[in-house]
Every structure is written in C-alpha cells, then in structure tokens.
Amino acid sequence: MSQLTASPTAHPAERILLGPGPSPVPHRVLRALSAPTLGHLDPQYLAIMDETCAMLREVFRTKNALTFPVSGTGMAGMECTATNLTEPGDEVIVCVNGVFGLRMTDVFERCGAVVHRIDAPWGEVFSFEQITAALEQFPKSKIVAIVQAETSTGAHQPIEGLADIVHARGALLLVDAVTSLGGHDLRVDEWGIDAIYSGTQKCLSCPPGLSPVSFSERALARMDARKTKPQSWYLDVSMLRKYYTGGGGGGRVYHHTAPINMTYALREALTIVLEEGLQARIDRHTAMHQRLRQGLTELGLSYIPSRSLHSLNCIRIPDGANDAGVRSRLLNEWGIEIGAGLGVMAGKAWRIGLMGHGSSARNVDLVLSALRTALK
Ligand SMILES: *Cc1c(COP(=O)(O)O)cnc(C)c1O
C-alpha cells in the first residue's frame, strides 16, 4: 500500500452518527451528489431546483411561494431570516432556553435590532403566558423568535397556537426548526409561522450545506416595506427570490452560483422522506425515541428535559462515569458518535441523536448495548 492509501485520512470511516447532527446519510443521497454538475441557469437544473422547492413545501406543510434552500448550513438560515426581517432599531423578543436561542440574540444584535431576551431554564420550554407577558411588556416588538427543537438541551417547544398570540400584537413568528423538520410534527401554514429555517443534516439525513427556509405572505410584506437594505448582501431575499422563484419581476437572475450537487442531494433526501410518508417518518421518530427511552431507563439513565424531543435525547451523565472516556470508547470500539453537553450542559449531559435515517431499531439497540458495556 502506498503511504497515501495507508493514511487514516485517505478514507473517512463509516461512522454511526447518533449525535446532534450530522445524521447518517443514505447511499442514495450520496449517489445523487455525484451526478454531473449542471450550470445554475441550465433549464434542467432549474427544473430540479423547482422540484426541490415543491418538496420542501410538502415537508414544511406550507403553500408559501417563498420556500427555498439557502446556500449554507442552518446558521445561514438563522441569519437569512433575521437579517431580512429586521431593520436597525427594530425591537424583537428572543426566547432563550439553550445555545441556539442564545445565538439568535447575537444574530439579531448584529442586525441592529433591540433585543428583548426572555429566558427559560435550560431543559425547560416557554409557556405561552410568559411570551404573552413579554409582548405586553415590549408592545413595539416586531418579531418573536423561538426554537422548536433546542438541540443543546433536547427540549421540545410547543409552537401550535403561539402565532395567534404573536399576530394579535402585530408581530411575526420566527421559528428555528433545524432539528425538527422531517422528524417532528411541524405545520407552517396551520400554525401561522411567518418565517422558518432548518438544516439538511439533521432529520432530513442529507450532508450539511443547505438551509431550507420559508416565508409567509406577512413576512414578504414586511420585507417589501423595508426602508433599508438588509445588512447581508449574500442573504438578501429580495435578490435571492429572483433566482429561486423567478419572482419580483425579470425572471431568473444570477445572484450566486447555487451549490448544484447539494441540491441533487437534497432533492433525493426529500424524495426519500416523501416515499416513506412524512407522517410515517414522524411516527418512526416517536417510536424509536420511546424504544431508546425505555432502554436508557432500564440502564438507570435519566433525561434532562421534561418535554424531550424525539430526534435528540439529552441524558444526565451518571455519577462516576467518565464523560470523554465513554464517548471515545463508543467511537473507537463501535464507531458510534454521540454528542457531548453544550454550553452550561458541558460535562453534565450526553446527547443521543435519532435523526432521519439514523432513527432505527438497529441503532437504538446498538447504542444501548454499547452504553451498557461502556458504563460497567
Ligand atoms: C444544528 C442547529 C443549528 C445550526 O445549524 P448548522 O447547520 O450547524 O449551521 C441551529 N439551530 C439548531 C436548533 C440546531 O440544532
């Protein structure tokens, strides 16, 4: 063997990705990635993009015309929605109960917004009463931003019904659905969500690189009424929509070179979601979460959040267990990746992701068996 092929970096290992993302990618999706690269204005490619956006609408359960994959990972979706919906001096309410809510405050501050941060303990979720009180205290707020699936703590925030409260005060509802899209119940139109972003590498089981977003008519009207340009050129929706939807007049216009092959991968990943059936997929995530929870309970392990996600299981590290030691043993002996605690949970939690393709009985039983051995 040559030096190069012998190198451990020459061929990435086939890990079993049961952490907070990325999740395991099916071979069908990897094969789709390797199809010939088309030009970003080739009619064939534009048709593929249109199909991808149509499937995204199904998965988001929306009719929103402005639904497309932002070029970039989930954080690009966060920046895209925040940047386009805020002008300097706008007041926004940001709900913080973990790392991703905290990041939203940072992103909105960089947009020049006046951020009213409200907090819930990490691992807990917000009551609608608390959000109503914040809207009464800060009546000029133009946005309420909240995370449906807080991947840092595993807490599952209820969203249904919240838009009524937010809209009654003239604000828009912005939701982070990075770890819920394709794994949890999520209904953009029925729930009245105005702006939403997700990521490809969590419950959609596609490699990281795109961030599906969707904007309601209300959000579109807000963007059309802007007096200033969004601070980001790359993420400016008024230009992006000309490319993705041909909307805004003038037909399709080059803005930036779309990540062509990633679009193939996303289209294939969404095809797999719709072949399984969105509801069947969500039910599978529920069943696998229950299977894992039962096994963890038998091992004496307990959950941190009182309302746990199905896609991300955040458990307390038991007394006397070696955090890094157990994780590296899982990785080296069984090829299993699980997540460490993030932020205030560092050293206190393990995060077991059961996302998309990774949410299977085989993986649940394997990680339980590995944990049983590693904790002995
Ligand atoms: C993973 C994640 C993000 C960030 O996505 P990246 O793809 O890492 O940029 C944002 N919000 C939540 C809730 C996430 O889980």
The ligand as a MOL file (V3000), in Angstrom:
LIG
                    3D

  0  0  0     0  0            999 V3000
M  V30 BEGIN CTAB
M  V30 COUNTS 15 15 0 0 0
M  V30 BEGIN ATOM
M  V30 1 C -27.6960 22.4380 14.2820 0
M  V30 2 C -28.5580 23.5960 14.6810 0
M  V30 3 C -28.3840 24.8970 14.1750 0
M  V30 4 C -27.2150 25.2800 13.3250 0
M  V30 5 O -27.1090 24.6000 12.1850 0
M  V30 6 P -25.6830 24.4520 11.4540 0
M  V30 7 O -26.0620 23.5610 10.3370 0
M  V30 8 O -24.7500 23.8430 12.4310 0
M  V30 9 O -25.2500 25.7910 10.9990 0
M  V30 10 C -29.2890 25.8660 14.5340 0
M  V30 11 N -30.3070 25.6100 15.3670 0
M  V30 12 C -30.4880 24.3830 15.8970 0
M  V30 13 C -31.6260 24.1630 16.8220 0
M  V30 14 C -29.6240 23.3540 15.5710 0
M  V30 15 O -29.7970 22.1370 16.1030 0
M  V30 END ATOM
M  V30 BEGIN BOND
M  V30 1 1 1 2
M  V30 2 1 2 3
M  V30 3 2 2 14
M  V30 4 1 3 4
M  V30 5 2 3 10
M  V30 6 1 4 5
M  V30 7 1 5 6
M  V30 8 2 6 7
M  V30 9 1 6 8
M  V30 10 1 6 9
M  V30 11 1 10 11
M  V30 12 2 11 12
M  V30 13 1 12 13
M  V30 14 1 12 14
M  V30 15 1 14 15
M  V30 END BOND
M  V30 END CTAB
M  END
